[in-house]
Amino acid sequence: MAGILLFFTIFSIFIEIIRLRSDWMSAFFERWLKFMMRDNEAAGKITGATWVFVGAFLTVVLVPCPYAVLGLIFLSVGDTMAALVGIGYPIVKIGQKTLSGTLAGLLACALAGKAMGLPVSDFVIFSGASVAMIMELIPLPVDDNVSIPLSAGLAMAVLGSTV
């Protein structure tokens, strides 16, 4: 699994370099993919998709299996739910995020984590979900596609080894 993720991570970084240095590739992204890109990505920042590969690779390499799986699920489900609810029902703004989005993401993470049926206690799952949504909420210099799965996975691994 790590090898496959490493391949796609390197491939994504390669595409990013070409996109940023090649007028042809930049025009291709502008024409066909801009609708999926944020303004800062279109202006020359690394895309979220590349950060997802970086975060997934680091999580799979550095975090023990059940916690890595949960960390990646929390990124997929929690971050998405936080964005959808935060944009659709913005209650209590916290910087660029909303309390409603964060709480929806927390609930989605906890439910998805429990539904996975992994041998991880409810306490550890909820704690990991909380860490994931804190990472989603606070503005960090590290992209949340890296910080969410990695920090949640590592926190659950530490808690899981002590509980």
N, C-alpha and C positions, 0 to 999 in steps of 0.2 A: 504493500500500500504506500509506504513512504517513497519508494522508487517512482511509482506512478505520479504521486503528488510532486515530487522533485522535478520530474520531466515537465509537467504542466506549469509549474512555477517558473522554471527556467524559460520555457516557451513563452509564457505571458510576459516576462520581463524583456525578452528579446523583441516581442511585438511592440511593447511600450517604447523601447529604445528606437525602433524603426518609426513608430508613429510620431515620436517627438523630433526625429531628425530628417524624416523624408516628407517632402511636400506631397508625393503621391499617396503615401499611407495616411497622412494627416487629412488629405482631401477625401479619401475613402471613409475614414472614421466620421468626418464631418457630414458626408452625404448619407451614409447608411446606418450609423450607430449613434449619432448625436442625441437622438431622442431618448436614449438610455443613459446618457452621461450627465453628470452634474456640471454646473457651470465651471467650477474649478478644474474638473477633469478635461473638459473641452478646451480650457485655457492652457493646458500643458501639465497638469498634475497626473500622477499615476492613478489609473482607474480602480474603482472598488473591486472589480473582478480579479485583478492582479493581487490586490491585498488579501482577498479571500484565499487564493492559492497559497500565498505566503503564510497566512494564519493557519490554514489547514495543515500545511507541511510542518510548521514548527510545533503545532499541537500534537500531531501524530508522532513526531520524533521525540518530544520532550515529556509527554504526559502518558501515564499508563492507560491501557486500552479502555476500560469502561468509562473512565473520566474524560478521556479524549473524545469518545463518541458523544458523551453528554455535552461537552463544551462546544462541539461542532453543531449539535442539535440546537443548543441555546443560541448560537449565532444565527442559524437558519430561521428558526421559529421566533425567537424572542426579539431579535433586532428588527425583523420584518413586521411583527405585530406592533412593536413600539412605534415604528414609523407610520404604519397605517392608522393606528388609533390616534397617535399624536397629531397627525395632520388632519384627520377627519373629525376628531373631537378634542380640540386643544384646551384642556382644562389645567390651569396653573402652570404658567410658563416658568421654566427653570433654564435660564440661558437660551440656547437654541432648541431645547427639548421641552417636553411637557410631562407633568406628573401622571396624567392619564395614559400617555404612551408607555412610560416606564412601568406603571402598575399592570397594564395589559401585557407587556412583554414579560414581566415577572410571572404572571399567571400562566401565560402560554408556555414559558420555559418549564415551570413546575409540572404542569399537566403533561407536556411532551416528554419530559424526563421520566416521570412516573410511568407513562404509557410504554416506554421502551422496554420495561421489564428487566432491566439490568440488576445485578446483585449489588445495589447501592442503596443505602438507607434513605428514607424520606428526608431526614434532617440534612444529610449531605447533599441531596438533590436540591432542596430548597435553598440551602446555603450557597451552592454553586449558581443557582438561578439568580440569587440576590447579587452575588459578585458580578455576574454577567451584566445585569441591568445597571449596576453602579458604573461599570466600565462604559456602558452605552450612554449613560447620562452625563458623566463628567467630561469636560473637554480636555483631552490629552493630546500630546504631540504625536502619539502612536495611533494609527488608524484603528478604529474599533473592530474592523474585520480581523485584526491580529489580536488586539487586547481582550476581546470578549472570550473567544474559545480558549486562549492560552491561560488567562488569569482564572477563569472559572474552572477549567480543567485542573490546573495546579492547586487551586484552593480545595477542590473536592478530593484530590489525591492526598493532600496533607490531612484533611479532616477524616477521610476514609481510613487512613492508616492509624488514626488515634481513637476513632469512635468504635 
